[in-house]
Amino acid sequence: MEALHNYIHVLQNAHTRSVGLAMATVKLVERRTLVGRWRLIEMELWDEEALDLVGPPFVDFAADGTGEVGFVVVRGILDCRHRNSGDVARVDFTWAGTDDGDLVSGRGWAELDVDQTLRGHIFFQFGDDSSFRATPLSSR
């Protein structure tokens, strides 16, 4: 009976350690997420005045893998894939929307930089592409 008690104790300790590790892993992943709304502060192809043409420029990543983007006269929806690459939170996305009323689509990526800003690149299918930087607008 004592052997059984010791065995159960060992299993409980192992379970407690694994649950603690799993919880720590979840917390680490949550800290490195890009989910939230980000203000685009810099884009390679457009100056600040152009970026703000019809409202504050933004990119928004949702936890469910969707999102939105808006800058100059571009508005779009995103299909996102969140992942962590080492210690870096990253999202790859495709997007579709309008550019001054014309249908456009493309792809892009973004990752968290060491200064906690977002840096990335957006591509228009068969067209322009631009690097960008962004700062958080909402709590992540």
DSSP file with accessible surface (Angstrom, degrees, kcal/mol):
  #  RESIDUE AA STRUCTURE BP1 BP2  ACC     N-H-->O    O-->H-N    N-H-->O    O-->H-N    TCO  KAPPA ALPHA  PHI   PSI    X-CA   Y-CA   Z-CA
    1    1 A M     >        0   0  187      0, 0.0     4,-2.3     0, 0.0     5,-0.1   0.000 360.0 360.0 360.0 -38.6    0.0    0.0    0.0
    2    2 A E  H  >  +     0   0  147      1,-0.2     4,-2.7     2,-0.2     5,-0.2   0.886 360.0  54.2 -64.2 -37.4    2.9    2.4    0.8
    3    3 A A  H  > S+     0   0   77      2,-0.2     4,-2.4     1,-0.2    -1,-0.2   0.914 108.8  48.6 -62.3 -41.4    4.3    1.7   -2.7
    4    4 A L  H  > S+     0   0   94      2,-0.2     4,-2.6     1,-0.2    -2,-0.2   0.929 110.7  50.7 -64.7 -42.7    1.0    2.7   -4.3
    5    5 A H  H  X S+     0   0  123     -4,-2.3     4,-2.4     1,-0.2    -2,-0.2   0.924 111.4  48.0 -60.1 -45.2    0.9    5.8   -2.2
    6    6 A N  H  X S+     0   0   80     -4,-2.7     4,-2.5     2,-0.2    -1,-0.2   0.898 110.8  51.6 -62.7 -41.0    4.4    6.8   -3.3
    7    7 A Y  H  X S+     0   0  142     -4,-2.4     4,-2.4     2,-0.2    -2,-0.2   0.930 110.5  47.8 -62.7 -45.0    3.5    6.1   -6.9
    8    8 A I  H  X S+     0   0   74     -4,-2.6     4,-2.7     1,-0.2    -2,-0.2   0.923 110.7  52.3 -63.0 -40.4    0.5    8.3   -6.7
    9    9 A H  H  X S+     0   0   90     -4,-2.4     4,-2.5    -5,-0.2    -2,-0.2   0.922 109.3  49.1 -61.8 -43.9    2.6   11.1   -5.0
   10   10 A V  H  X S+     0   0   88     -4,-2.5     4,-2.5     2,-0.2    -1,-0.2   0.926 111.8  49.2 -62.2 -43.4    5.1   10.9   -7.8
   11   11 A L  H  X S+     0   0   86     -4,-2.4     4,-2.7     2,-0.2    -2,-0.2   0.917 110.6  50.3 -63.2 -41.2    2.4   11.1  -10.5
   12   12 A Q  H  X S+     0   0  111     -4,-2.7     4,-2.7     2,-0.2    -2,-0.2   0.927 111.6  47.7 -64.3 -42.9    0.8   14.1   -8.7
   13   13 A N  H  X S+     0   0   63     -4,-2.5     4,-2.5     2,-0.2    -1,-0.2   0.916 112.5  49.0 -63.1 -42.9    4.1   15.9   -8.5
   14   14 A A  H  X S+     0   0   40     -4,-2.5     4,-2.6     2,-0.2    -2,-0.2   0.922 112.5  48.7 -63.2 -41.6    4.8   15.2  -12.2
   15   15 A H  H  X S+     0   0  119     -4,-2.7     4,-2.9     2,-0.2     5,-0.3   0.933 110.5  50.6 -63.6 -44.5    1.3   16.4  -13.1
   16   16 A T  H  X S+     0   0   91     -4,-2.7     4,-2.5     1,-0.2    -2,-0.2   0.928 112.2  47.3 -60.2 -44.1    1.8   19.6  -11.1
   17   17 A R  H  X S+     0   0  163     -4,-2.5     4,-2.5     2,-0.2    -1,-0.2   0.927 113.8  47.0 -64.1 -43.3    5.1   20.3  -12.8
   18   18 A S  H  X S+     0   0   62     -4,-2.6     4,-2.7     2,-0.2    -2,-0.2   0.907 113.1  48.4 -68.3 -40.2    3.7   19.7  -16.3
   19   19 A V  H  X S+     0   0   57     -4,-2.9     4,-2.8     2,-0.2     5,-0.2   0.938 112.3  49.9 -64.1 -42.6    0.7   21.8  -15.6
   20   20 A G  H  X S+     0   0   38     -4,-2.5     4,-2.4    -5,-0.3    -2,-0.2   0.925 112.3  47.4 -61.4 -41.5    2.9   24.6  -14.3
   21   21 A L  H  X S+     0   0  119     -4,-2.5     4,-2.6     2,-0.2    -2,-0.2   0.931 111.7  50.0 -66.2 -43.3    5.1   24.3  -17.4
   22   22 A A  H  X S+     0   0   54     -4,-2.7     4,-2.5     1,-0.2    -2,-0.2   0.923 111.6  48.6 -61.6 -43.0    2.1   24.4  -19.7
   23   23 A M  H  X S+     0   0  105     -4,-2.8     4,-2.4     2,-0.2    -1,-0.2   0.918 111.4  49.8 -64.3 -41.0    0.8   27.5  -17.9
   24   24 A A  H  X S+     0   0   54     -4,-2.4     4,-2.3    -5,-0.2    -2,-0.2   0.916 110.7  50.6 -63.7 -39.1    4.1   29.2  -18.1
   25   25 A T  H  X S+     0   0   72     -4,-2.6     4,-2.5     2,-0.2    -2,-0.2   0.932 109.7  49.7 -65.0 -43.8    4.3   28.3  -21.8
   26   26 A V  H  X S+     0   0   78     -4,-2.5     4,-2.6     1,-0.2    -2,-0.2   0.941 111.1  49.5 -60.7 -45.0    0.8   29.8  -22.4
   27   27 A K  H  X S+     0   0  115     -4,-2.4     4,-2.0     1,-0.2    -1,-0.2   0.912 110.2  51.3 -62.2 -39.4    1.8   33.0  -20.6
   28   28 A L  H  X S+     0   0   67     -4,-2.3     4,-1.1     1,-0.2    -1,-0.2   0.942 110.9  47.6 -63.8 -44.5    4.9   33.3  -22.7
   29   29 A V  H >< S+     0   0   65     -4,-2.5     3,-0.7     1,-0.2    -2,-0.2   0.923 109.8  53.3 -63.2 -42.1    3.0   32.9  -25.9
   30   30 A E  H >< S+     0   0  122     -4,-2.6     3,-1.2     1,-0.2    -1,-0.2   0.890 105.9  53.6 -62.0 -36.8    0.4   35.4  -24.8
   31   31 A R  H 3< S+     0   0  170     -4,-2.0    -1,-0.2     1,-0.2    -2,-0.2   0.777 109.4  49.5 -68.7 -23.7    3.2   38.0  -24.1
   32   32 A R  T << S+     0   0   42     -4,-1.1    -1,-0.2    -3,-0.7     2,-0.2   0.121  84.9 120.0-104.7  24.0    4.6   37.6  -27.6
   33   33 A T    <   -     0   0   39     -3,-1.2    56,-0.1   107,-0.1    58,-0.1  -0.533  53.4-152.8 -89.1 154.0    1.4   38.0  -29.5
   34   34 A L        +     0   0    1     -2,-0.2    27,-0.4    56,-0.1    -1,-0.1   0.293  50.0 135.5-103.0   6.6    0.7   40.7  -32.1
   35   35 A V        +     0   0   39     25,-0.1     2,-0.2   105,-0.1    27,-0.2  -0.327  44.0  57.0 -60.0 131.4   -3.1   40.6  -31.5
   36   36 A G  E    S-A   61   0A   9     25,-2.7    25,-2.4   104,-0.1     2,-0.5  -0.760  91.3 -57.0 136.1 179.0   -4.4   44.1  -31.3
   37   37 A R  E     -A   60   0A  84     -2,-0.2   100,-3.6    23,-0.2   101,-1.5  -0.832  47.1-167.8 -98.5 131.6   -4.7   47.4  -33.2
   38   38 A W  E     -AB  59 136A   0     21,-3.2    21,-2.1    -2,-0.5     2,-0.5  -0.945  17.8-132.1-121.1 137.3   -1.4   49.0  -34.3
   39   39 A R  E     -AB  58 135A  64     96,-3.2    96,-2.1    -2,-0.4     2,-0.6  -0.798  22.1-129.8 -89.2 124.7   -1.0   52.6  -35.7
   40   40 A L  E     + B   0 134A   5     17,-1.5    94,-0.3    -2,-0.5     3,-0.1  -0.633  33.2 171.3 -71.8 118.0    1.1   52.7  -38.9
   41   41 A I  E     +     0   0A  63     92,-2.4     2,-0.3    -2,-0.6    93,-0.2   0.593  62.5  22.2-105.8 -14.1    3.7   55.3  -38.2
   42   42 A E  E     + B   0 133A 104     91,-1.5    91,-2.2     5,-0.1     2,-0.4  -0.964  55.5 178.4-157.8 132.4    6.0   54.9  -41.2
   43   43 A M  E     - B   0 132A  11      3,-0.7     3,-0.4    -2,-0.3    89,-0.2  -0.997  30.1-133.1-135.4 141.3    5.6   53.4  -44.7
   44   44 A E  S    S+     0   0  119     87,-2.1    -1,-0.1    -2,-0.4    88,-0.1   0.858 103.5  38.1 -59.2 -39.9    8.3   53.3  -47.3
   45   45 A L  S    S+     0   0   81     86,-0.3     2,-0.4     1,-0.1    -1,-0.2   0.615 114.0  51.0 -92.6 -14.9    6.1   54.5  -50.2
   46   46 A W  S    S-     0   0   57     -3,-0.4    -3,-0.7     4,-0.0    -1,-0.1  -0.976  71.1-133.3-130.4 141.9    4.0   57.1  -48.5
   47   47 A D     >  -     0   0  106     -2,-0.4     4,-2.5    -5,-0.1     5,-0.2  -0.294  39.5 -96.2 -82.5 173.7    4.7   60.1  -46.3
   48   48 A E  H  > S+     0   0  133      1,-0.2     4,-1.8     2,-0.2     5,-0.1   0.882 122.8  54.0 -60.9 -39.4    2.8   60.8  -43.0
   49   49 A E  H  4 S+     0   0  162      1,-0.2    -1,-0.2     2,-0.2     3,-0.1   0.930 111.3  45.2 -62.9 -43.2    0.4   63.3  -44.6
   50   50 A A  H >4 S+     0   0   27      1,-0.2     3,-1.8     2,-0.2     4,-0.2   0.914 108.8  56.7 -66.1 -41.4   -0.6   60.7  -47.3
   51   51 A L  H 3< S+     0   0    4     -4,-2.5    21,-1.4     1,-0.3     3,-0.4   0.877 110.0  45.2 -56.8 -38.3   -0.9   57.9  -44.7
   52   52 A D  T >< S+     0   0   52     -4,-1.8     3,-0.7     1,-0.2    -1,-0.3   0.256  78.6 119.3 -89.5  12.7   -3.5   60.0  -42.7
   53   53 A L  T <  S+     0   0  109     -3,-1.8    -1,-0.2     1,-0.3    -2,-0.1   0.864  91.7  10.8 -51.9 -47.9   -5.5   61.0  -45.9
   54   54 A V  T 3  S-     0   0   84     18,-0.6    -1,-0.3     1,-0.4    -2,-0.1   0.247 134.5 -41.6-118.6  14.2   -8.8   59.5  -44.8
   55   55 A G  S <  S-     0   0   23     -3,-0.7    -1,-0.4    -4,-0.1    17,-0.2  -0.797  89.4 -35.7 146.8 172.3   -8.1   58.6  -41.2
   56   56 A P        -     0   0   84      0, 0.0     2,-0.2     0, 0.0    -4,-0.1  -0.390  64.6-120.8 -61.0 128.9   -5.5   57.2  -38.9
   57   57 A P        +     0   0    0      0, 0.0   -17,-1.5     0, 0.0     2,-0.3  -0.509  46.0 162.2 -73.2 140.6   -3.5   54.4  -40.7
   58   58 A F  E     -AC  39  70A  16     12,-2.8    12,-2.5   -19,-0.3     2,-0.3  -0.972  37.0-152.3-152.2 162.7   -3.7   51.1  -38.9
   59   59 A V  E     -AC  38  69A   2    -21,-2.1   -21,-3.2    -2,-0.3     2,-0.4  -0.979  20.0-164.6-136.8 137.4   -3.3   47.3  -39.0
   60   60 A D  E     -AC  37  68A  37      8,-3.0     8,-1.8    -2,-0.3     2,-0.5  -0.989   4.5-166.8-130.0 121.5   -5.4   45.2  -36.7
   61   61 A F  E     -AC  36  67A   0    -25,-2.4   -25,-2.7    -2,-0.4     2,-0.2  -0.948  10.7-156.8-110.9 122.7   -4.7   41.5  -35.9
   62   62 A A    >   -     0   0   29      4,-2.9     3,-1.5    -2,-0.5    18,-0.1  -0.663  25.4-121.4 -96.5 154.9   -7.4   39.5  -34.2
   63   63 A A  T 3  S+     0   0   84      1,-0.3    19,-0.1    -2,-0.2    -1,-0.1   0.759 109.2  64.7 -65.3 -24.0   -6.9   36.3  -32.2
   64   64 A D  T 3  S-     0   0  123      1,-0.1    -1,-0.3     2,-0.1     3,-0.1   0.372 122.6 -99.1 -83.9   6.1   -9.2   34.4  -34.5
   65   65 A G  S <  S+     0   0   12     -3,-1.5    15,-3.5     1,-0.3     2,-0.2   0.575  90.6 106.3  91.0   8.6   -6.8   34.8  -37.5
   66   66 A T  E     + D   0  79A  68     13,-0.2    -4,-2.9    27,-0.0    -1,-0.3  -0.569  38.5 155.9-106.7 179.4   -8.7   37.7  -39.1
   67   67 A G  E     -CD  61  78A   9     11,-0.9    11,-2.5    -6,-0.2     2,-0.3  -0.984  27.9-122.8 179.1-177.2   -7.7   41.4  -39.3
   68   68 A E  E     -CD  60  77A  97     -8,-1.8    -8,-3.0    -2,-0.3     2,-0.3  -0.967  12.0-163.8-143.8 157.0   -8.0   44.7  -41.1
   69   69 A V  E     +CD  59  76A   6      7,-2.1     7,-2.4    -2,-0.3     2,-0.3  -0.991   9.3 174.5-142.0 145.8   -5.7   47.2  -42.6
   70   70 A G  E     +CD  58  75A   0    -12,-2.5   -12,-2.8    -2,-0.3     2,-0.3  -0.921  12.6 140.7-155.0 128.0   -6.3   50.8  -43.6
   71   71 A F  E >   - D   0  74A   2      3,-1.9     3,-3.6    -2,-0.3   -19,-0.1  -0.955  68.6 -16.1-162.7 151.8   -3.9   53.6  -44.9
   72   72 A V  T 3  S-     0   0   19    -21,-1.4   -18,-0.6    -2,-0.3   -21,-0.0  -0.300 130.8 -33.2  48.0-117.0   -4.2   56.3  -47.5
   73   73 A V  T 3  S+     0   0   38    -20,-0.1    27,-2.0    -3,-0.1     2,-0.4   0.101 114.0 113.8-113.7  21.4   -7.3   55.2  -49.5
   74   74 A V  E <   +DE  71  99A   2     -3,-3.6    -3,-1.9    25,-0.2     2,-0.4  -0.791  37.2 173.0 -94.8 131.6   -6.6   51.5  -49.0
   75   75 A R  E     +DE  70  98A  81     23,-2.3    23,-2.7    -2,-0.4     2,-0.3  -0.996  12.1 155.9-135.3 135.4   -8.9   49.4  -46.9
   76   76 A G  E     -DE  69  97A   9     -7,-2.4    -7,-2.1    -2,-0.4     2,-0.3  -0.984  36.7-124.1-154.6 165.2   -8.7   45.6  -46.6
   77   77 A I  E     -DE  68  96A 115     19,-2.8    19,-1.8    -2,-0.3     2,-0.3  -0.847  30.1-140.4-109.8 150.9   -9.4   42.5  -44.6
   78   78 A L  E     -DE  67  95A   9    -11,-2.5   -11,-0.9    -2,-0.3     2,-0.5  -0.863  14.4-157.1-115.7 147.4   -6.7   40.1  -43.5
   79   79 A D  E     -DE  66  94A  74     15,-2.5    15,-1.9    -2,-0.3     2,-0.3  -0.983  35.9-165.8-116.6 108.9   -6.4   36.3  -43.3
   80   80 A C  E     - E   0  93A   3    -15,-3.5     2,-0.5    -2,-0.5    13,-0.2  -0.730  28.4-161.7-109.5 151.2   -3.6   35.8  -40.7
   81   81 A R  E     - E   0  92A 151     11,-2.7    11,-2.0    -2,-0.3     2,-0.3  -0.957  20.2-157.7-126.6 106.6   -1.3   33.0  -39.5
   82   82 A H  E     + E   0  91A  65     -2,-0.5     2,-0.3     9,-0.2     9,-0.2  -0.650  24.4 151.5 -83.8 141.1    0.2   33.9  -36.1
   83   83 A R  E     - E   0  90A 114      7,-2.8     7,-3.0    -2,-0.3     2,-0.5  -0.982  39.7-124.6-159.3 162.9    3.4   32.1  -35.0
   84   84 A N  E     - E   0  89A  55     -2,-0.3     2,-0.7     5,-0.2     5,-0.2  -0.968  14.5-163.3-113.3 132.0    6.5   32.6  -32.9
   85   85 A S  E >   - E   0  88A  61      3,-3.1     3,-1.9    -2,-0.5     2,-0.3  -0.914  68.3 -54.3-114.0  98.4    9.9   32.2  -34.5
   86   86 A G  T 3  S-     0   0   61     -2,-0.7     0, 0.0     1,-0.3     0, 0.0  -0.528 123.1 -19.7  66.5-123.3   12.3   31.7  -31.6
   87   87 A D  T 3  S+     0   0  142     -2,-0.3     2,-0.5    -3,-0.1    -1,-0.3   0.279 119.7  99.1 -96.4   9.5   11.6   34.7  -29.4
   88   88 A V  E <   -E   85   0A  51     -3,-1.9    -3,-3.1    23,-0.0     2,-0.3  -0.878  65.8-141.6-108.1 124.2   10.0   36.8  -32.1
   89   89 A A  E     +E   84   0A   2     -2,-0.5    23,-2.2    -5,-0.2     2,-0.3  -0.654  32.4 176.6 -77.8 134.2    6.2   37.1  -32.5
   90   90 A R  E     -EF  83 111A  44     -7,-3.0    -7,-2.8    -2,-0.3     2,-0.4  -0.982  22.0-164.6-142.3 149.8    5.3   37.0  -36.2
   91   91 A V  E     -EF  82 110A   0     19,-2.8    19,-2.3    -2,-0.3     2,-0.4  -0.999   4.1-164.0-134.9 133.2    2.2   37.1  -38.4
   92   92 A D  E     +EF  81 109A  45    -11,-2.0   -11,-2.7    -2,-0.4     2,-0.3  -0.927  22.9 176.1-108.7 142.9    2.0   36.2  -42.1
   93   93 A F  E     -EF  80 108A   9     15,-2.8    15,-2.4    -2,-0.4     2,-0.3  -0.982  30.9-149.1-147.4 155.3   -1.1   37.3  -43.9
   94   94 A T  E     -EF  79 107A  73    -15,-1.9   -15,-2.5    -2,-0.3     2,-0.3  -0.846  28.8-167.2-110.8 157.9   -3.0   37.6  -47.2
   95   95 A W  E     -EF  78 106A   8     11,-2.5    11,-2.3    -2,-0.3     2,-0.3  -0.985  16.7-170.8-146.5 157.6   -5.3   40.5  -47.7
   96   96 A A  E     +EF  77 105A  49    -19,-1.8   -19,-2.8    -2,-0.3     2,-0.3  -0.988  33.1 103.2-146.3 144.7   -8.1   41.7  -50.1
   97   97 A G  E     -EF  76 104A  18      7,-2.9     7,-2.5    -2,-0.3     2,-0.3  -0.894  58.7 -56.1 179.8-146.0   -9.8   45.0  -50.3
   98   98 A T  E     -EF  75 103A  53    -23,-2.7   -23,-2.3    -2,-0.3     2,-0.4  -0.926  19.3-160.6-130.1 151.8  -10.0   48.3  -52.2
   99   99 A D  E >  S-EF  74 102A  53      3,-2.4     3,-1.8    -2,-0.3   -25,-0.2  -0.926  89.5 -30.1-129.9 100.5   -7.6   51.0  -53.2
  100  100 A D  T 3  S-     0   0  125    -27,-2.0   -26,-0.1    -2,-0.4     3,-0.1   0.878 128.8 -45.1  54.3  40.3   -9.6   54.2  -54.1
  101  101 A G  T 3  S+     0   0   62    -28,-0.4     2,-0.3     1,-0.3    -1,-0.3   0.207 114.7 115.7  93.2 -15.1  -12.5   51.9  -55.2
  102  102 A D  E <  S-F   99   0A 114     -3,-1.8    -3,-2.4     1,-0.1    -1,-0.3  -0.698  72.3-111.9 -87.3 140.6  -10.4   49.4  -57.2
  103  103 A L  E     +F   98   0A 158     -2,-0.3     2,-0.3    -5,-0.2    -5,-0.2  -0.509  46.0 170.2 -70.6 132.9  -10.3   45.8  -56.0
  104  104 A V  E     +F   97   0A  33     -7,-2.5    -7,-2.9    -2,-0.2     2,-0.3  -0.937  11.3 176.0-138.8 161.1   -6.8   44.9  -54.7
  105  105 A S  E     +F   96   0A  38     -2,-0.3    20,-3.5    -9,-0.3     2,-0.3  -0.950  12.7 133.1-155.4 172.4   -5.2   42.0  -52.9
  106  106 A G  E     -FG  95 124A  14    -11,-2.3   -11,-2.5    -2,-0.3     2,-0.3  -0.966  39.0 -94.6 173.3-155.6   -1.8   40.8  -51.7
  107  107 A R  E     +FG  94 123A 138     16,-1.1    16,-3.3    -2,-0.3     2,-0.3  -0.867  32.3 162.5-144.2 173.9    0.2   39.4  -48.9
  108  108 A G  E     -FG  93 122A   6    -15,-2.4   -15,-2.8    -2,-0.3     2,-0.3  -0.984  19.9-138.3-177.7-179.6    2.4   40.6  -46.1
  109  109 A W  E     -FG  92 121A  52     12,-2.1    12,-2.1    -2,-0.3     2,-0.3  -0.973   9.7-170.7-152.1 160.0    4.1   39.9  -42.8
  110  110 A A  E     -FG  91 120A   0    -19,-2.3   -19,-2.8    -2,-0.3     2,-0.3  -0.981   4.5-176.9-152.0 148.0    4.8   41.6  -39.5
  111  111 A E  E     -FG  90 119A  30      8,-2.8     8,-2.5    -2,-0.3     2,-0.5  -0.986  34.2-101.2-146.3 156.1    6.9   40.9  -36.5
  112  112 A L  E     - G   0 118A  19    -23,-2.2     6,-0.2    -2,-0.3   -23,-0.1  -0.638  38.5-146.1 -79.1 124.0    7.6   42.4  -33.1
  113  113 A D    >   -     0   0   50      4,-3.5     3,-2.1    -2,-0.5   -24,-0.1  -0.393  29.6 -99.8 -85.0 169.0   10.9   44.3  -33.1
  114  114 A V  T 3  S+     0   0  138      1,-0.3    -1,-0.1     2,-0.1    -2,-0.0   0.790 123.9  56.9 -62.3 -26.8   13.2   44.5  -30.1
  115  115 A D  T 3  S-     0   0   86      2,-0.1    -1,-0.3     1,-0.0     3,-0.1   0.268 120.8-108.5 -87.9  13.4   11.9   48.0  -29.3
  116  116 A Q  S <  S+     0   0  102     -3,-2.1     2,-0.2     1,-0.3    -2,-0.1   0.654  81.5 124.3  68.2  17.6    8.3   46.5  -29.1
  117  117 A T        -     0   0   15     18,-0.1    -4,-3.5   -79,-0.0     2,-0.4  -0.657  64.3-113.8 -95.8 164.8    7.3   48.2  -32.3
  118  118 A L  E     -GH 112 134A   0     16,-2.9    16,-2.3    -2,-0.2     2,-0.4  -0.820  31.4-176.1 -97.9 134.9    5.9   46.3  -35.2
  119  119 A R  E     +GH 111 133A  91     -8,-2.5    -8,-2.8    -2,-0.4     2,-0.3  -0.981  20.8 127.5-128.7 145.2    7.9   46.1  -38.5
  120  120 A G  E     -GH 110 132A   4     12,-2.2    12,-2.3    -2,-0.4     2,-0.3  -0.927  44.1-108.4-167.8-165.6    6.7   44.4  -41.6
  121  121 A H  E     -GH 109 131A  31    -12,-2.1   -12,-2.1    -2,-0.3     2,-0.4  -0.993  15.7-157.9-149.7 137.5    6.0   44.5  -45.3
  122  122 A I  E     -GH 108 130A   4      8,-2.6     8,-2.5    -2,-0.3     2,-0.4  -0.971  10.1-160.8-120.4 136.6    2.8   44.6  -47.4
  123  123 A F  E     -GH 107 129A  45    -16,-3.3   -16,-1.1    -2,-0.4     2,-0.5  -0.961   9.8-147.7-118.8 134.8    2.7   43.5  -51.0
  124  124 A F  E >   -G  106   0A  21      4,-3.0     3,-2.2    -2,-0.4   -18,-0.3  -0.883  37.3-107.3 -95.6 129.1    0.0   44.4  -53.6
  125  125 A Q  T 3  S-     0   0  113    -20,-3.5   -20,-0.2    -2,-0.5     3,-0.1  -0.362 101.4  -3.4 -59.2 128.8   -0.5   41.6  -56.1
  126  126 A F  T 3  S+     0   0  200      1,-0.2    -1,-0.3    -2,-0.1     2,-0.2   0.760 133.6  57.7  59.0  29.5    1.1   42.6  -59.4
  127  127 A G  S <  S-     0   0   49     -3,-2.2    -1,-0.2     1,-0.3    -3,-0.1  -0.591  90.0 -15.7-153.3-146.3    1.9   46.0  -58.0
  128  128 A D        -     0   0  101     -2,-0.2    -4,-3.0    -3,-0.1     2,-0.3  -0.100  43.0-164.3 -67.4 166.2    3.6   48.1  -55.3
  129  129 A D  E     - H   0 123A  68     -6,-0.2     2,-0.3    -4,-0.0    -6,-0.2  -0.975   5.7-172.2-148.0 154.5    5.0   46.9  -52.0
  130  130 A S  E     - H   0 122A   0     -8,-2.5    -8,-2.6    -2,-0.3     2,-0.1  -0.988  21.4-131.0-150.5 137.9    6.1   48.8  -48.9
  131  131 A S  E     - H   0 121A  42     -2,-0.3   -87,-2.1   -10,-0.2   -86,-0.3  -0.444  34.3-169.9 -75.8 160.5    7.8   48.2  -45.7
  132  132 A F  E     -BH  43 120A   9    -12,-2.3   -12,-2.2   -89,-0.2     2,-0.3  -0.986  20.2-154.4-150.2 160.1    6.1   49.6  -42.6
  133  133 A R  E     -BH  42 119A  71    -91,-2.2   -92,-2.4    -2,-0.3   -91,-1.5  -0.976  19.1-179.2-131.6 148.7    6.5   50.3  -38.9
  134  134 A A  E     -BH  40 118A   0    -16,-2.3   -16,-2.9    -2,-0.3   -94,-0.2  -0.980  17.8-146.3-148.1 155.7    3.7   50.6  -36.3
  135  135 A T  E     -B   39   0A  47    -96,-2.1   -96,-3.2    -2,-0.3   -18,-0.1  -0.884  41.2 -88.0-119.0 154.9    3.1   51.2  -32.6
  136  136 A P  E     +B   38   0A  61      0, 0.0   -98,-0.3     0, 0.0     3,-0.1  -0.354  35.4 178.0 -66.7 137.4    0.4   49.7  -30.4
  137  137 A L  S    S+     0   0   94   -100,-3.6     2,-0.3     1,-0.2   -99,-0.2   0.656  70.9  34.6-103.6 -30.7   -3.0   51.4  -30.3
  138  138 A S  S    S-     0   0   49   -101,-1.5    -1,-0.2     1,-0.0     2,-0.1  -0.891  96.8 -89.1-124.9 158.2   -4.8   49.0  -28.0
  139  139 A S              0   0  122     -2,-0.3  -102,-0.1     1,-0.1    -2,-0.0  -0.391 360.0 360.0 -66.1 138.4   -3.6   46.8  -25.2
  140  140 A R              0   0  104   -104,-0.1    -1,-0.1    -2,-0.1  -107,-0.1  -0.233 360.0 360.0-107.7 360.0   -2.4   43.5  -26.2
